[in-house]
Amino acid sequence: MLFFVPSFIPALVQAFPLVYLFCYFCAGALRKHPLAFYLPWALVVVFVSWGELLAAFGLDSLAFVADYNAWLSSTRDAYPVLDTVLNLFTSSVVGVSFYLIVMFIGVCEKTKTVKRFYSIRSEMSVLGGIIIMGHVCRVLSFVTAFANPMVVQMYGHPAGDFMFIAGVLIGPLLTIAFVIPWIASFKAVRRRMEPATWRKVQKLAYPFTIFMLAQGLFLALGHALYLYPFDGMRLFETLYQGGAAFMSDFAGYVASAWIYAALLVAYPVLRLRRRHKAKPQDLTGKTLHEIGSEQA
């Protein structure tokens, strides 16, 4: 993620504070001038993603596609600062961080900070969606690869199984639950929808959050257990060639798995807690407090 941060610190931990600060300090500008953020962000995402999207459809045989992907990869390797900047605009964990803020403010107490984020909830959804859509375009080949049993077998067990669950089982459901409410987050689309229909569409955000966290958990487990069982020649060769780097990456993946697992438990719990604390309503939609005031 960030070239100057060791890999044992999970990418989500690196990205989330930066996204949080961006949303907090840019809330006013983002609310007043959203297109000034949407357009540059989308251009960077397209710049990074279009070559891999064409490659996913087998068009990397075209010289200009192959040359572009090779140039972009070598340039990012040669200039770590540029790679970090591109990651801050296009990395999936940045998009996940936007959505974590969007979803968790809905289950948190309405503090001053939470209300500030609420004022740009739609804008954060759009920005997060632009990033995630680019990520989806770049990983299409991942889904098709792990749908092949031979690839799963080559990756090993249980790592390959976790990758299959994340990419093939969860991936399509996650994409559907993401795309529909994301499109509806654009104000131009929302204005053309019936309020009741829009609210129903937005309820897809709840399974989207669960799928997003579950996929993060299984991907982290898949990467962490790639060399399992940890008594074979593959592990010995990896430790011999770069033991420190492997241990740092392994620690990062294990930490990521714990973080996603904790969030996967925390969100439903907080959601149920907030629902329990909400005031019960009668059939007319009035709270019991409002009914008591009218009777008094």
C-alpha positions in Angstrom: 0.0 0.0 0.0 2.3 2.8 1.3 5.9 2.1 0.2 7.4 3.4 3.4 5.2 1.3 5.7 6.3 -2.3 6.5 4.0 -5.0 5.1 3.2 -6.5 8.6 0.9 -3.5 9.0 -2.3 -4.4 7.1 -3.2 -2.3 4.1 -6.6 -1.5 5.6 -4.9 -0.1 8.7 -2.7 2.1 6.4 -5.6 3.3 4.2 -8.4 3.9 6.7 -6.9 6.8 8.7 -6.1 8.6 5.5 -9.6 8.2 4.1 -11.1 9.2 7.4 -9.0 12.4 7.5 -9.9 13.2 3.9 -13.6 12.8 4.4 -13.5 14.8 7.6 -11.5 17.8 6.3 -13.0 17.8 2.8 -16.6 17.3 3.8 -17.7 20.8 2.9 -15.9 20.9 -0.4 -17.1 17.4 -1.3 -20.7 18.3 -0.5 -20.7 21.5 -2.5 -18.5 20.4 -5.5 -18.7 16.6 -5.8 -17.9 16.5 -9.5 -14.6 18.1 -8.8 -13.7 14.9 -6.9 -15.6 12.4 -8.9 -14.0 13.2 -12.3 -10.3 13.3 -11.4 -10.7 10.1 -9.3 -12.5 8.3 -12.1 -9.8 9.4 -14.6 -7.0 7.9 -12.4 -9.0 4.7 -11.9 -9.5 4.4 -15.7 -5.8 5.1 -16.2 -4.8 2.2 -13.9 -7.6 -0.2 -14.8 -8.4 -0.2 -18.6 -5.4 -2.4 -19.6 -6.1 -5.1 -17.1 -9.8 -5.0 -18.0 -9.0 -5.7 -21.6 -6.5 -8.4 -20.6 -9.2 -10.1 -18.5 -11.2 -10.5 -21.8 -8.2 -12.0 -23.5 -7.2 -8.9 -25.4 -3.7 -8.7 -23.9 -2.6 -10.4 -27.2 -3.0 -7.0 -28.7 0.3 -5.3 -28.7 -0.8 -1.9 -27.4 -2.6 -3.6 -24.5 0.4 -5.7 -23.5 2.8 -2.8 -24.0 0.6 -0.5 -21.8 0.3 -3.0 -19.0 4.0 -3.8 -19.1 4.9 0.0 -19.1 2.5 0.7 -16.2 3.9 -2.2 -14.1 7.5 -1.3 -14.7 6.9 2.4 -14.1 5.2 1.7 -10.7 8.0 -0.6 -9.7 10.6 2.1 -10.7 8.9 4.9 -8.9 7.5 3.9 -5.4 6.1 7.3 -4.7 4.0 7.2 -7.9 2.9 3.7 -7.0 1.8 4.9 -3.6 -0.2 7.8 -5.1 -1.9 5.5 -7.5 -2.7 3.1 -4.7 -4.3 6.0 -2.7 -6.7 6.6 -5.6 -7.3 3.0 -6.8 -6.5 0.4 -4.1 -9.5 -1.7 -3.1 -8.7 -1.1 0.6 -9.3 2.6 0.0 -12.7 1.9 -1.4 -13.4 -0.5 1.5 -12.4 2.3 3.9 -14.9 4.7 2.3 -17.7 2.1 2.7 -16.7 1.3 6.2 -17.3 4.9 7.2 -20.6 5.0 5.2 -21.9 1.9 6.9 -20.6 2.2 10.4 -21.9 5.8 10.9 -25.3 4.3 10.4 -24.9 2.2 13.6 -22.9 4.7 15.7 -24.2 7.3 18.1 -25.0 10.6 16.4 -22.0 12.6 17.6 -20.8 15.8 15.9 -18.3 13.9 13.8 -20.8 11.3 12.8 -23.2 14.0 11.7 -20.4 15.6 9.6 -19.9 12.3 7.8 -23.6 11.9 7.4 -23.7 15.1 5.4 -21.5 13.5 2.7 -22.8 9.9 2.9 -23.9 9.8 -0.7 -20.7 11.4 -1.9 -18.5 8.9 0.0 -20.6 6.1 -1.5 -20.0 7.4 -5.0 -16.2 7.8 -4.5 -15.9 4.4 -2.8 -17.9 2.9 -5.7 -15.6 4.4 -8.4 -12.6 2.8 -6.7 -14.3 -0.6 -6.2 -15.6 -0.6 -9.8 -12.1 -0.2 -11.0 -10.9 -3.0 -8.7 -13.7 -5.2 -10.1 -12.5 -4.5 -13.6 -8.9 -5.5 -12.6 -9.8 -8.7 -10.9 -12.1 -10.3 -13.4 -9.4 -12.8 -14.4 -9.0 -13.7 -10.7 -12.6 -15.0 -10.6 -12.3 -17.0 -13.8 -9.0 -18.4 -12.6 -10.2 -19.8 -9.3 -13.3 -21.2 -10.9 -10.8 -23.7 -12.4 -10.3 -26.6 -10.0 -6.7 -27.1 -11.3 -5.8 -23.5 -10.2 -7.3 -24.2 -6.8 -5.3 -27.4 -6.5 -2.1 -25.6 -7.7 -2.6 -23.0 -5.0 -2.9 -25.6 -2.4 -5.4 -26.4 0.4 -6.9 -24.8 2.3 -5.5 -21.6 0.7 -7.0 -22.4 -2.7 -10.4 -23.2 -1.1 -10.4 -19.8 0.7 -9.6 -18.1 -2.6 -12.4 -20.0 -4.3 -14.9 -18.9 -1.7 -13.7 -15.3 -1.8 -13.6 -15.0 -5.6 -16.1 -17.4 -7.1 -18.8 -17.8 -4.4 -18.8 -14.3 -2.7 -17.4 -12.2 -5.6 -20.5 -12.3 -7.9 -22.9 -11.7 -5.0 -20.8 -8.9 -3.7 -20.7 -7.3 -7.1 -24.5 -7.4 -7.5 -25.0 -6.0 -4.0 -22.5 -3.3 -4.7 -23.4 -2.1 -8.2 -27.1 -1.5 -7.8 -27.1 0.7 -4.7 -23.9 2.5 -5.9 -25.6 3.6 -9.1 -28.6 4.7 -7.1 -26.2 6.8 -4.9 -25.7 9.3 -7.7 -28.1 12.2 -7.1 -29.1 12.4 -10.7 -30.3 8.8 -10.5 -31.9 9.2 -7.1 -34.0 12.1 -8.3 -35.6 9.9 -11.0 -36.5 7.1 -8.5 -39.5 6.8 -6.3 -38.5 7.4 -2.7 -39.8 4.0 -1.6 -38.0 2.2 -4.4 -34.8 4.0 -3.6 -35.0 3.0 0.0 -35.5 -0.7 -1.0 -32.5 -0.5 -3.3 -30.3 0.9 -0.6 -31.1 -2.0 1.7 -28.7 -4.0 -0.5 -26.0 -2.1 1.3 -26.4 -4.4 4.3 -25.6 -7.7 2.5 -23.0 -5.8 0.6 -21.2 -4.9 3.8 -21.3 -8.5 5.1 -20.1 -9.9 1.7 -17.3 -7.2 1.6 -16.0 -8.1 5.0 -16.4 -11.8 4.4 -14.4 -11.6 1.2 -11.7 -9.6 2.9 -11.5 -12.3 5.6 -11.2 -15.2 3.2 -8.7 -13.4 1.0 -6.5 -12.7 4.0 -6.7 -16.4 5.1 -5.9 -17.5 1.5 -2.8 -15.4 1.4 -1.7 -16.3 4.9 -2.1 -20.1 4.3 -0.5 -20.2 0.9 2.4 -22.3 2.1 0.4 -24.5 4.4 1.3 -27.0 5.8 4.3 -25.1 7.1 6.7 -28.0 7.0 7.3 -28.5 3.2 10.0 -27.5 0.9 8.1 -24.5 -0.5 8.3 -22.8 2.9 12.0 -23.7 3.3 12.8 -22.3 -0.1 10.8 -19.1 0.6 12.4 -18.6 3.9 15.9 -19.1 2.3 15.2 -16.6 -0.5 13.6 -13.9 1.7 12.6 -15.0 5.1 12.2 -11.5 6.6 9.8 -10.4 3.8 7.8 -13.6 4.0 7.3 -13.3 7.8 6.4 -9.6 7.5 3.8 -10.4 4.8 2.5 -13.4 6.8 2.0 -11.2 9.9 0.2 -8.6 7.8 -2.2 -11.2 6.3 -2.9 -12.8 9.7 -3.6 -9.3 11.2 -5.9 -8.5 8.3 -7.9 -11.7 8.8 -8.4 -10.8 12.5 -9.5 -7.2 11.6 -12.0 -8.4 9.0 -13.3 -11.1 11.4 -13.8 -8.5 14.1 -15.6 -6.1 11.8 -17.7 -9.0 10.5 -18.9 -9.6 14.0 -19.1 -5.9 15.1 -21.3 -4.6 12.3 -24.3 -6.9 12.8 -24.0 -6.5 16.6 -24.0 -2.7 16.4 -26.8 -2.9 13.8 -29.0 -5.0 16.1 -28.1 -2.8 19.1 -29.2 0.3 17.2 -32.4 -1.4 16.1 -33.1 -2.4 19.7 -32.6 1.1 20.9 -34.8 2.7 18.3 -38.2 3.8 19.5 -41.0 1.5 18.6 -43.5 2.8 16.1 -47.2 2.3 15.7 -48.9 1.5 12.4 -49.0 5.2 11.4 -45.3 5.5 11.7 -45.4 7.8 14.8 -43.3 7.0 17.8 -44.8 6.3 21.2 -43.3 9.5 22.4 -45.2 11.5 19.7 -48.4 9.7 20.5 -48.0 10.5 24.2 -47.5 14.1 23.4 -50.6 14.3 21.3 -52.7 12.6 24.1 -51.4 15.1 26.6 
